[in-house]
């Protein structure tokens, strides 16, 4: 393989190629982590939507499916976070890294570092990258505005060099990447690799149902939008019938959508209306989020599950990077990684004579 594809990322994570499979909730399940890791990328298990017992079982499943190192993603403020941290530490012989958005404090980061586990948060702003470095993280994943789910407004081509200039730790590029051309471009900027979510979501080993994968493939770039109507924070989503109804809703309509989502959540989880309202009110305590918006936010995980777990595109929402608008097939992870390597080597070879 071309020496430019051997970077600090491959050296420190022990993967064959400088490509990370990101930790998408309900998508980065053992089947995908095993396949991406065995293919030569570095896979992250999406434990931010798991209970500690679910996390325990799925870490074991990954270990049984691959001898490659892998990572675990979690949120420091999720229920059971401390137990999940203990699980990660107990599996430090194979769990090589942790990723997070809402990050742990310096003490928790210190525990990971003492155990030899790399901390690799994902950030969407220069100031957040600088803060994470101050807390002692090892690497930074920078997600530009092209990324899926919660996203910022600064494109990767602007944000990436900003962060590279602002911090002195290795930086991974995310947001808009899907192939070997993008990998070479990221390396040219100074990144040590790329992280891909949507591209791995659309692989054979991804647990997303075929109906949802078909909807992703059908969506053009003009059908991928950024909305603030779900939890008040900008998120990039595929337009679905439910999302269109939410986007068109006025104040009364938003109350109706919130109660519909709450009713469905009660049916699925067995929670009482009091539990639901308590959860929603908790989201209003730290800002000016209206209660109806908080009710939508409380049910958003269930709306994502409907699409990417149940395959119910009609009544669910689908987070995606804008790159989905140019994806047209669902390869196996091994074929995807082999193709990325071939494309990257071809671009490097084409650039070689010009550089010389």
N, C-alpha and C positions, 0 to 999 in steps of 0.2 A: 504494500500500500504506500502511496505517496507520503513522504515524511511530513508534509504540511498537515496531514490528517492525524498525526500523533501529537497531541497537545497536553497541556497541564491537566485538562479534563480527563483524558484517557489514562494518563499516568496516575492521577490521584484516585479516580473511581474504579480503575481496573477494567474499563470497557474497551471494546475493540475500536469503536468509532466515536467521534465527539458529538454524539446525538443523545439527547435526553427525551424519554417518553414522560410527559408531564402527568401529574396526579389529578386527573379529572374525577370528580365525585361520581360514583356508580359506574364509571367507565374503566378507570384504572384498577381493575379487579385482577385477581391472580392470573387468569388466563392471558391477559394482555401483558402484565409485568413479566411473566415467564417467557412469553414469545418474544417480546422486545429485547429482553436481556439475553436470551439465547441467540438472538440474531446479531448481537454485538453492540446494541445501544445500552443505555442505562435506564432501567425502568423504575418508576416510582409507584408505590401502592397508595391509593387514595383513601387514607384512613380518616380524613377530616369529617366524613359522613358515617363513620363506624362507631359502634360501642366498643369498649375495651375487649369484650368477649369476641365480637366479630373480628376485631383487629388481630387478636391472638390466633384465631382459626385461620385467617387469611395469610398472616405471616407464615404460619406453618405450611399452608398450601403452596405458597411461593417457594419456600425452602425445599419442599418435596418435588417441585417441578424444575428447579434449576440449581446448579451449584455456583452460578454467577452472583456477584454482589448486586444488591438492589437498594432502593431507598424507600422511605416512608414519609408521607406528607400528613401533617396534622395542624390543627389550630390550637394555640395555647389556651384559648378560652372555651373550647368545646367541652361538653360534659364528659367526664372521665379522662381528661387530658393527662393528669398525673399518672394514671394507670397505664395509659398508652406510652408515655415517656419511659416508664419502667420496663414495658415490653420491648421497646426499641433497644434499650440498654442491655436487656437480657439476651438480645439476638445480635449483639454488636459484632460477632464473628462473621456475619454475612450482611447485616444492614450497614451499608457503608456511608449513608448520608441521610439527612432529614431535610425536608423543604417545608416552607410555611409561608402564609401571607400575613395573617395576624400573628406576629412573632412572639416567641418566648423572651424572657428577660435575660440579662447577662448571666445570672446564676445558672439558669437552665442551659443556656448555650455553653457555659463552662462545663457542665456535667457531660454534655455530648462530646466536647473537645477532649476532656480527660479520658473518655472512653474510646477515642480515636474515630469518632463519627463526625463527618463533615457537615457543617450547617450551610445550607444553600437557599436562602429566602428568595421569593419572587417579589420584585418591586416594580412600580410603574411611575416613579418620580425620582429625580436626583436626590432630593432631601431624604427620601426613605432609604435609598442606597447608602448614603453617608451615615445615617442613623444606625443601620444594620452593621456597618463596618465598625462603628464606635462600640457596639455591643459585643464584637468579637467574632463575627461570622467568617467563614473561610472563603466562600465564593458568593457571587450575586447573579441571579437570573433577572434580566431586564426584559419586561414585557411591554412592547409598544402598543399603541392604540389599535393595531390590527388584530390583537389577540381576542380570544373568545371569553365569554362570561364577563365578570367585572373588568373594566378596562378604562384607561385614561384617554386623553385626547391627543397626546404627542406621538407621532409616527415613530416606528422603530428606527428608521434612518436618521432621525434627529435625536431621539432619546438615547440610543446606544452610544454614539460618540460622546454625548454629554456625560453619561455615567462613566465611561472609560476614562475621561479626563478628570473625573472627580474622585475616583477611588483607586486604591492600590492593590486590590485583590482581583483574582481572575473573574471575568464577566462572561456569562452565557447569554446569547441573544434569543429572544422569543417574540412571537407576534408576526405572522406572515410567512413562516418557513414551512417548506414541504418537500424540498428536493436538494440535489447536490449543488445546483447553482446558488441557492440561498446559503448553503453551508459555506461555500467558498467566499461569498460576499461578506458573511459575518466574520470569517477569519481575516479577511482583508481589512475590515474595520479595526480589528484587534481583539475580537472576542475569542474565547477558547473553544467554542462549540455553539450548537443551537439546541433549543428545546422546542418540541412539537407536541401539540395536543390534538387538534382537529385531524391532522394527517394520521395519527395513530388511532383515533376514534374510528376512522374509516379504513380499518384493516379487518381481515377475516377473523383474527383472534379477539377483536374487540367484542365485549358482551352485548353491545347495543343491538336490539332486534333489527331484522332486515327491513321492516317497514320504516323505522326511523332512519336507518342508513340510506334508504331510497329517497327519503325526504331531504336529507343532507345533500345527496348527489344532485337532486333536482334543482336545488336552490342556486340561482345565479347571484352574482354580487349585489344586484339591485334588490334582492329579496333578503338580504342580511342587513339588519339595522341595529342601531344603538338605542336602547330604551331606558328611561328612568322610572317607568311606571310600575315595576315589580317591587323593588325595595328602596326606591329613592336614589340609588346609586347607578351610574351608567353601566349598562351591560350590553354586550353584543349578542344578538340572537337571530336565529332564522325566523322569518315571519311564518307563524302558524295561525290557524283560525282563532285559537284562544288569545294569542298575543294581539291579533288585529282587533278583537273585541275589547281587550284591555286598553289598547291605544286609543280607540274611539270613545271610550267611556268618559263621561263628565263626572261630576261629584256624585250624583245619585248612582250612576253606573258603576263607579269604583266601589261604592258601598255594596252594591249587589254582587260584584265580582269577588269582593273580600268575603262576604258571607257564603257565597257559593264555594270558594276555596276552603273556608273554615269548615263548612259542612262535610266536604269531601275528606278533609284531614281528620275530622272526628270519626268518620266512618272507617277510615283506614287504620288509625292509631288507637282508637278507643278513648281518646282524651275527652274530657268534658269541655263544655263551652267555657267554664271558669278557667280551666287550664289553658285553653287557647287564648282567652282574653288576657290572662296573666302574662303569657309569653309575649303577646303583642304589646302590652303596656310596658314591659321591660325594655322594649326597643325604643319607646318614646322617652325614656327617662334620661337619655344622654344627648338629646337634641330636639329639634323642632319637627320631627317626623309626625305627620298626622296619624291618628289612630287607624284610619282606613288603610293608609299606606303600610303601617306596621302590621296590620292583619294580613295584607298581601305578602309582606316580607316573611312573616312567620310560616306561611304556607308554601313559599317558593320552592323549597327543597322537594315537596311532594309534587309540584307541578313539573319539575324537571324529571323526577322519577317516572311520572306518567309516560313521558316520551321516550327516555333513554333506557328505562327498565321494562316498562309494560308495552312499549311500542305504540302507545295511544297518542299519535301526533295531533289529532283533532282537539284533545283536551289537555295537552301538555305544552311546555315551552322547551326550546332547544338552544342551548348555548353553543356558540361556534365562533371560530376565527373567521375573518373575512376571506381567508385563503380557501375556505370550502367552496367558494364560488368558482374556482377553477379546477376542482378535483372531479375526476370522472370515473374512477374505478376503486375497487376494494381489494388491494393486494394482500398477500400474506406478509407478516412482519419481516421474515427472512428475505423475501423478494424485494420489499421496499428498501431495506438497508443495503442490499447488494446494488440496487439501482442507484441509490444516493451516492454510494462510493464510486460507482462507474461514472456517474455524471460529474462528481466533484473532480475526479482524476482527469476527465476529459477537459474540464474548464482550466484546471491547473496546467495541463499540457499545452493548451492553446495560448495561455498567458506567458508560458515560459520563454519562448523566443522573443516576444515583445519586451519582456523584462530584461533579457540578456542584451 
